[in-house]
Amino acid sequence: MKKVIYLFLGLSLFSCRLDEEGASEKRGPLHIVATTGIIEDCLNHIVGDSAEVSAIMGPGTDPHTYKPTPADIELLDEADIIVANGLHLEGKMAEMLDQYAEEKPVLIIADGIDEKEIIKSADFADAKDPHIWFDTKIWMDGLWHIARELGKLDTSSKDYYMDNFEAYQKEVDEVDQWAKAHLDSIDHSGKVLVTSHDAFSYFGRRYNLEVKGIQGISTLSEVGLKEIADMVDFVVEKKIKSIFIETSTSDKTARSIIDGCKAKKYSVELAGPLYSDALGEPDSDGGNYLGMLKANVMAIVEGLK
Ligand SMILES: [Zn+2]
């Protein structure tokens, strides 16, 4: 039923774009609002010059705790289409997105991903890990779903969106192969990725890397002293060379682990920062999705080799 409503809304998007006299000679581009910068960048590859894409959450923003500002609400109000990650990544926006779905298409990337591919973890809301962009294969499944839905809403650009998607898929596949080759080169015994929060489980699954998050699923949770002590023991025992901080979360816990290791006369490096839930500044290495993946792979190889 929802799909039928969306289709109707999509068709009516065009009729809404009449000028004041009601003439329909020229319509402006569709305005799509993405929740995160990662989604914005990927959508830009798909829509090209057929639509305008903006994002609510800019560089370095933690989506788990983000609350929309009045300016964000204005942007969402003006959007023709909203695209979100889903799986409660946008924890504080879930209700608001449901409300917008009553009046305009709200497309969810996770809806295009096979349920069997979603990592289950009690640490997350609904027991589903939302960090799906770190498995390029399933992320592209999600983006394919969005490209197809956009083509239904904007039929005149349908083929253009799918062609763009396929071109982007090739670029993503190349980076994926490159990442696999580089991460395979790490000596297996030290191949454990210890990070600030549990953002990298999909990444670990895709590239055969053991992953330990210091902070439980969401960045909302407080890390207990016991967990820190356990992690110190783990790092010392496995002789892990580096633990990684992230751009969108605090490095406080990582630093307590380093201090804990020091007390046990084991020296572990602080590495990164890795891009986890947000892109870097536009002119930085991590300023786009593929750049962020590459920067992470290089930092991990450097820190663990
Ligand atoms: Zn996260």
Residues whose N, C-alpha, C, O or C-beta is under 5 A from the ligand:
A	BS01	ZN	A199 I217 D277
